[in-house]
């Protein structure tokens, strides 16, 4: 699985960067990730963490989930489970599955996450409203809803922390640092529903 998904991420990143006319150096400046790291990811020679991939996605002006999509757009409105991209964060061990079809038919994206006991991920890079200043970032905010399906997690958005139990749903805008934590002894599973502008899911 790791080899296949790294190859997909590599091709997707190369395509998105080329479509935007960005050099490695320019993208590195926009997202705060080194040129050498981006080059390694584009060659499929490293398994980048979720935090690094989120920074790169923001620098490209797309949602993180977009990096796991195939390079070719599809008009198929059905996403079969066997075809859904699955990826594991090498830092936290969390597993994410792109549930939605890789299609431009809708600006909505659904991701399923299995979060191990004791895991935590902090996205401390503010990724909204940087494009206007020419330093990269998403030109429009992404809207998230996190729905806990099993177990319990804590989500911190800016300065506000939210303890979420099974069945709870949190809505927020991705315009400030965000952290996910599972302080419990059992894994949790949750769905993330993401809504953004059409550009957030754009194909190269």
C-alpha positions in Angstrom: 0.0 0.0 0.0 2.7 2.5 0.9 4.5 2.2 -2.4 1.3 2.6 -4.4 0.1 5.6 -2.5 3.5 7.3 -2.5 3.6 6.9 -6.3 0.1 8.5 -6.5 1.1 11.4 -4.2 4.3 11.9 -6.3 2.4 12.1 -9.6 -0.3 14.3 -8.1 2.2 16.7 -6.6 4.2 17.0 -9.8 1.0 17.6 -11.8 -0.4 20.3 -9.5 2.9 22.1 -9.3 3.4 22.0 -13.1 -0.2 23.2 -13.7 0.5 26.2 -11.5 3.8 27.0 -13.2 5.7 26.7 -9.9 9.4 25.8 -9.6 10.5 23.6 -6.6 12.1 26.7 -5.1 8.9 28.8 -5.4 6.8 26.1 -3.9 9.3 25.6 -1.1 9.0 29.3 -0.3 5.2 29.3 -0.4 4.8 26.3 1.9 7.8 26.4 4.2 8.9 22.9 3.2 12.5 22.5 1.9 13.1 22.1 -1.8 14.9 18.8 -1.2 12.0 17.4 0.7 9.5 18.3 -2.0 11.8 16.8 -4.6 12.0 13.5 -2.6 8.2 13.4 -2.4 7.8 14.1 -6.1 10.1 11.2 -6.8 8.3 8.9 -4.5 11.4 8.4 -2.4 10.0 9.3 1.0 6.9 9.0 3.1 6.1 12.5 4.1 4.1 13.2 7.3 0.6 14.6 7.3 1.9 17.9 8.6 4.4 18.2 5.7 1.7 17.3 3.1 -0.7 19.8 4.6 1.9 22.5 4.2 2.5 21.6 0.6 -1.2 21.4 -0.2 -1.7 24.9 1.3 1.2 26.2 -0.8 -0.5 24.7 -3.9 -3.8 26.2 -2.9 -5.6 22.9 -2.6 -7.0 20.7 0.2 -4.9 18.0 1.7 -7.3 15.3 0.5 -6.6 16.5 -3.1 -3.0 15.1 -2.9 -4.3 11.6 -2.6 -6.5 11.8 -5.7 -5.6 10.2 -9.0 -4.0 12.5 -11.6 -6.8 12.0 -14.1 -10.3 13.4 -13.4 -13.3 11.2 -13.6 -17.0 11.8 -14.2 -17.9 8.6 -12.3 -20.2 9.7 -9.4 -19.6 6.4 -7.5 -16.5 5.7 -5.4 -16.0 2.0 -4.8 -14.4 1.1 -1.5 -11.8 -1.0 -3.3 -10.7 2.0 -5.3 -10.5 4.5 -2.4 -7.0 5.8 -1.6 -5.7 4.7 1.8 -2.7 6.4 3.4 -1.0 6.1 6.8 0.8 9.0 8.5 4.3 7.8 9.4 4.5 10.1 12.3 1.2 9.5 14.2 0.1 6.2 12.6 -3.4 7.6 11.8 -5.0 6.1 8.6 -7.0 8.2 6.2 -9.3 7.0 3.4 -10.5 9.3 0.7 -14.2 8.2 0.5 -15.5 10.7 -2.1 -15.2 10.1 -5.8 -12.2 11.9 -7.4 -14.6 14.0 -9.5 -15.2 17.7 -10.2 -18.9 17.1 -9.8 -19.1 18.5 -6.2 -17.0 20.8 -4.0 -17.6 18.3 -1.1 -14.9 15.8 0.0 -15.3 13.1 2.7 -12.4 11.5 4.4 -12.5 8.7 6.9 -9.8 8.6 9.6 -8.8 5.9 12.1 -6.9 7.5 14.9 -4.8 5.3 17.2 -4.9 5.5 20.9 -2.5 8.2 22.2 -2.0 9.7 18.7 -1.8 13.5 18.0 -1.3 15.7 15.0 -0.9 19.4 15.0 -1.3 21.5 11.9 0.3 24.7 13.2 0.7 26.4 9.8 -2.0 28.9 9.1 -3.0 28.3 5.5 -5.7 30.8 4.7 -5.5 34.3 3.0 -1.8 34.2 2.1 -2.3 34.1 -1.6 -3.3 37.8 -1.8 0.2 38.7 -0.4 1.9 36.5 -2.9 3.4 34.2 -0.3 1.2 31.2 -1.1 -1.7 29.6 0.7 -5.4 29.0 0.0 -7.2 32.0 -1.4 -10.5 30.8 0.3 -11.0 29.0 3.5 -11.9 25.3 3.7 -14.9 24.4 5.8 -14.7 21.3 7.9 -17.1 19.1 9.9 -15.6 16.3 12.0 -18.1 13.6 12.9 -16.9 11.0 15.4 -18.1 7.5 14.4 -16.4 5.4 17.1 -14.4 6.3 20.3 -13.6 9.8 21.3 -11.1 12.5 20.3 -10.1 16.1 21.2 -9.9 18.8 18.5 -8.4 22.1 19.1 -9.1 25.0 16.7 -7.1 28.1 17.5 -7.5 28.5 21.2 -10.7 26.5 21.6 -10.5 22.8 22.5 -13.4 20.4 22.0 -13.9 17.0 23.5 -15.9 14.9 21.1 -17.5 11.6 21.8 -19.1 9.1 19.5 -21.9 10.7 17.5 -20.6 14.3 18.2 -19.9 16.6 15.2 -17.8 19.7 15.2 -17.9 22.4 12.5 -15.1 24.9 11.9 -13.2 26.9 9.3 -9.6 25.9 8.5 -8.2 29.4 9.0 -6.1 28.9 12.1 -3.9 26.2 13.7 -5.7 22.9 14.3 -4.8 19.9 16.4 -6.3 16.4 16.7 -5.6 14.2 19.8 -6.7 10.9 21.1 -5.9 10.8 24.8 -7.8 7.5 25.3 -6.7 3.9 25.4 -8.8 2.9 22.4 -8.6 4.0 18.7 -11.2 6.4 17.4 -12.8 6.6 14.0 -14.2 9.8 12.5 -15.3 11.3 9.2 -14.2 14.7 8.0 -16.5 16.5 5.6 -14.7 19.2 3.7 -16.2 22.0 1.6 -14.1 24.4 -0.4 -14.1 26.3 -3.6 -13.8 24.5 -6.9 -10.1 25.4 -7.0 -9.5 23.4 -3.8 -10.2 20.2 -5.8 -8.8 21.3 -9.2 -7.1 18.9 -11.5 -3.8 19.6 -13.1 
